[in-house]
Amino acid sequence: MTLHASSDYAYAAPAAPAVATLQHALLWLMGMGGAIVFIEPSPYEIAALTSVVVFAATGLRMRLAFMPLALLLFAVNLGYTICAASLLDQQPIVYWILTSWYMAITAIFIALVISENTVARLHYLRSGLIAGAVIASLAGIAGYLRLTPGELFTLYGRAAGTFKDPNVFGAFLVLPALFCLQSVVSDGLGRTLRSTVLLGVISLALLLAFSRAAWGLLALTAAFMLLLMMMTSQTNRQRSRIVIMAIGAVVAVALILVILLQFDFIRDMFQQRASFDQKYDEGRFGRFGRHLLGAQMALDLPLGIGPLQFNKLFPEDTHNSYLNAFMSGGWISGVFYPALVFTTVFIGFRYIFIRTPWQRPYLAVFSAYLGTVGEAFIIDTDHWRHFWLMLGLMWGLFVATQRHVATVRQAAELDLSQTEGLHAR
């Protein structure tokens, strides 16, 4: 990779057709592979490492605009590594540290890739994510209905799909669901029908994961995204369609939910999971009690306690990514991790209303990312592959939008100067 200080806004030269095809295929595989993580190494790791090699060999440029992202990621992982120094004789700790650095590298890689040839590359990555979500959803539904042997694709009576945890499974499905929802409310009839079917499959699987966080995440991010789509629509007709289709989607979900709750095995689990009265949330050492106790510890421990040590002092893990940053990486990671996350959120709001060819998918990515940032207060998201994928997408789209705006401005200035030249004659 080479650093270009003076060409942040220059468009990349188009790759040869064969190279571009290979690049697009690898991006599709990365998106799809992110849904199959119950085996190690997962297809995501294979596709990601192959993609890094191929893109680096065919021209991958590091721009100055990405230096804040790179420095923040470096600081976060430096804190983790320093605090784990005395624990590196334990293999799980070494694996955890390597995974953290790997996630950071994938985020930077995605940012670099998406910042150039944005429309095509984003299209293939988006398509891969939806395909992966459908595969994982079908696996989860089949497992829940006992169509597969044993506990395959399920955990604790909940659909887990091709994931190890139903909560991560449910959270992963949110962004692909938002992409499908966008198509339902804004595309032509053929794509709308196809996306409706895909959205139905993904939503059913998400319901059967019985993850309260994922349910809330989908509901809130979908509402927020649709609101942004209405605010950025150029015509009243588009706004009206969004409202009508959104109302139709809510009604359809309500009817399907009523039908599904007629089955005892679904209704019982739904009632259990929908309750706010969960034993593991309550008490001094419950989820929220641990948050308070951990926060008090963080103030007194500049070097934290190291990765994977919290559950040795408390009944469970932190279930709070920001607290986990303090516990695992001390004050260094504890400060720079939220700085990284919320700096991205702050910058993200600035680009909502800028019209670009990728504005619509940007709204979906931003909504899902913002929702996951909120979810991180009640669950550990810091090693979720799709979280770092979204982080990289956000920064890649930031830089792509900057370049697009600069190009449009330059074209407008050129047209203006040519017009003035004609008048002068």
N, C-alpha and C positions, 0 to 999 in steps of 0.2 A: 504494500500500500504506500502511496506517496501523499504528501501533504501539499495542498494547493491553497495558498494564502490569498491570492488575488482573483480567484475564479470561482468563488462560492456560488455565483449565480449563473455560471455557464452550464448549458445543457450538455450532457454526455453524448459523445458520438455514438450513433447506433451500432450495436454489435452485429457481427455477421449472422445471417439467418439461422445457421446451424447452432451457433453459440447461444443466440437468444432463445432458441427452442429448448436447449439443454438447461439454460438458466431458469426458464419458466417452469419446466418440468420439475426441477429441484425445489423451487418455491412451492409448487403445488404439493409435492411430497412432504415438505416441511409442515405445511398447514395440515395435511391429512395425518401425518405421523404424530403430530401433537396430541391426537386423540387415542393413541394406542401406547399406553405407558405402563401396562401391567406386566410387561416383560422387560428385562434389562440385558443389553442396551435396547432402548426402544427405537422404532423406526425414525422417530424425531431426531435422535442423536446421530444416527447414520446419515440421514438426509442433511442435517445441519452441518456436520463436519465435511461432507462431500461438497455442499454448497459453498462453504468458506474457501475450500481449495479451488473450486472452479471459478468463482467470482474473483478471487485474488489473482488467479492466473490470467484472467481475461480483462482485468482492469477494475479495481475497487479503490476508490479514492477517499482518503480521510480529509475532511474539510475542517477549517477552524471553527465553524459553527457547531461542530460536535464536541469540541473540547470541554465545555461545561459538563456534558453527559459523561464523558470519559473520566474526567477528574473526580466527579461525584461517585461514580462506580468504583474507581480505584480507592478512594478514601474509605468507603463502606467496607470493602473487602480487606483493606489494610487493617482496619480495626478488628475484623473477625480473625485474621491471621495472627496478629499480635496476641490477642487474648487466648488463642488456641495453642500458643507456642509450647506451653507446659503439658499439653494433652495430646500431642502428635504421635505418641506411642500407641494410641488407640485408633484402630482402623476406621471405625465409624466417624470419628472426628476428622480424620484426613479426607475421607470421602465427602463429608459435609463441606469442608473448606474448598475442595476442588470443584464441587458442584456450584458453590457460590461464585467462584471465579468464572466458571463455564457459563453460568446464566448471564453474567455481566458481559462476557464476550459475545454471546448470541444477541443480546440487546443492541450492542454497538453494531454488530454485523447487519441486523435487520434495518437499523436506522440508515446505514450507509447504502444498502441495497435499494430501499424504498425511496430514497431521496433522488434517485435518477430513474428515468423511464418509468415514472411513478404509476401511470394509468395501467399499463400492461402488467407490471410486476405485482401491483396491488390486486389486480383482477385474479391472477393465478393463485396468489396466496389466499385470497378470500374464498375462491372456489375450493381449494384444498381444505380449508377450515370447515366449510359446510359439509363437504364429503366425509371428512373425519367425524364430524358431529353426528351425521346420519348413521355411519357405521357403528359408532359407540352407542348411539341411542337404540338401534335395533338389537345390539348385543345386550344392552341393559334390559330392554323390554322382554327379550327372549329369556334371559336369566330370571327375571322376576316372575314370569309365567311358568317357570320350571320346564322350559323347553330345551334346556341344556343340562348336562350331567352335573350332579352335585351342587355346589355353591358357585359354580362358574358364573362370572359377571354379576354376582350379588355379594353383599356383605351385611350381616346382621338383619337379614330380611328386607334389605333395601337394594334397589338397582344401583350397581356400581359401573356397569358397562365395561369398557376396556381400561378402567382405572382401578387403583388399589383402594380408593376411598370414595364413598358416595358424595361427600361434600365437595371434593375436588371435581368429580364428574359433573355434578350439577353446575358448579361455577364455570367450568369450561364451556358448557353448552350455551351460556348466555350470549356471548358475542356472535356465534353463528346464528342463533335465534334472532338477534337484532338485524343481522344482514338479511335473513329471510323475511322478517317483518317489513323492512324497508321495501323489498321487492313487492310484497303483497299490497302495500298502500300506494305504490307509485309506478309500477311497471305495467306493460300491456297485459292483455287477457291471458295469453299463453304462459308467460312467466309468472303471472300472479297465481294461476292455478297450480303450477308446479311448486312455487314457493310456499303456497298454502299447505300442500301435502307435506313438504319437508318441515315446515314450521310445526305442523301437527305432530309429526313423529318426534321431533326434538322436544317439544313441550310435554308430550306424554312421558318421555323418558325422564325429563327433569322432575315431573311430578312424582314419578315412582322412585326417584332418588330420595325423596322425603327429607330434603335438606331445607330447613327453614330459611337459612341464609340465602340459598340459591333461589328459592321462591321469591323472597323479598327483592333480591338483586334483579331478577328478570322483570318483576312488576315495576320497580322504580326506574330502572334504566330504560325500559321500553317507553314509559310515560315521558321521561325526560327527553329521550331521543325524538319522539313524535312531536313534542312541544318545539324542539329546536328545528325540526323539519318544517313545521308550520311557520315558524318565525323567519325561516330562510327561503320559503317558497316564493316564487316570482309572480304567481297568479292566484286569484281567489279560487279558481277551479281546482288547482292543486291542493289548496288548503281544505276545501270542502271535501275532496276525495279522502284526504288523510283523516279527517274527522269521521266521515261515514264509515270508512274501512276499520278505523280504530274501534268505533262503537260496535261494529259487526264482529270484530275479533273478540271483544270483551264478552259479548253475548254468547258467541260460540264456545269460548272457554268455560263460561258459567254452565252452559247446558251439558258440555262434556263432563265437567266436574260432577254435576248432579248425577249423571248416568253412572260414572265410575264409583261414586260413593254408595251406590246400591249394592256393591259387592262387599261382603263383610270383611274379607281379608285386606281390602284397600281402605275401607272406612275405619277399621280399628287402628291401623298404622297411621292414617291421616290424623285421627283424633289425638293419638299419642304424640306425634311429632308437631302438630299445630299448637299444642299447649305451650304457654309461656312458663309453666311451672315444671321446670326440668331440674332434677336433683343436682346434676353436675354444674348448674349455674349458681346454685344457692350455697349459703354458708360462708364461713371465713376462708375456707380453702376451695370454694367453688370458683367458677370461671372469673367472675367479677371481683371476688375477694382476692384471688391470686393477682389480679391486675394491680390492686392497691398495694398489696404486700410487695410485689415485684417493683413497683414504682418507688417505694421507700428504700428498697435495697439498691436500686440503680443510683440513687443520690449518694450513697456511701461507698460505691464500688466503681472507681474510674476505669478499671480494667474488666468490669463485669465478672461473670463466673465461667465464661467460655461456652462454646456451642454444645447443645444437647445435655446440658447440666441442670437445667431448670427442673425437669421432672424427677431429679434425684433429691430435690429439696421439697418439692410439692407433689401432690397426687398425680397431676397431669402437666402437659406442656403449657406454655404461656397463653396460647390462643389469642395472641395479639402481636402483630408483626413489629409494631413500633417498640413495644416492651422487649420483644425478643432481640431487637437490634441492640438495645442497651445491655441485655443480659449476655448475649453472645459476643458482642464486639465492644463493650464498654462505652465510654462517652464518645469515642471517635465515631463508631458506627451509629450509636444512639442519636447523634446530632446529624450526621450526614445522610442517613437513610431517609428520615422524614424530609430533609432538605431536598433530596433527589425526587421523592414522590410528589411533594407539594409544589415544588418548582415546576414540574411537568404539568400539574393541574393548572397552576396560575398561567403559564404560557398557553396551555390548551384553550382556555377561555378566550384568549386574544384572537384565535384563528377561526372561531365559530362562524362568523359572518363574512369571511373572505371567500368570494366566489372562485372556485377552482373546479377543474374536471373531476376531482376526487372529493368534493365537499360532502356528498352524501355518505360515502363510506367513512369519511373522517368523523362525522357526527356519531356513527355507530361505535367506532373505536373509542372515541372520547367518552361517550356515555358508559360503555362497558368498563373502561379504565377507571373513570371516576367512581363508579359503583364498587369496583374491586378495592379501591383505595379506602372507601368507607368500610367495606367488609373486613379489611385488614385489622380493624379495631377489635374484632371478635373471633378471628381465626388467623392461623399462620399461613400467609400467602407468599412468603419470601422465597420459597423454592418451587413455586408453581411455574411451569414452563410458559403457560399462556399469559401469565402476568408480565414476564419479561419480554415476551413477544409483543404484547400491547405497548409496553414502554418503548421498545425500539420503533414500533410503528408510529407512535406519537412523535418522536423526535425526527424520524425520517420525513413524516408529513409536514412538520414545522419547516424544515429546510426546503423541501420541495415547494411549499407554498411561498416562502420567501423568494425563491428563484422565479416562480411563476409570476408573482407580483412585479418583480424587477423587470422581467421580460415584457410584460404587458405595458409597464410604464415606459420602457425604452421604445417599444413600438409606437406608443401614442406620441411620444416626443418626436420620433422620426417623422410620423405622419404630419404632425403639426409644423415641423420645420420645412417639409416638402410643400405643404400648403402655403406657408408664408413665402416660400421661394417663388411659387407660381404667381402669387399675388404681386410680388415685387417686380416680376417681369411685365 
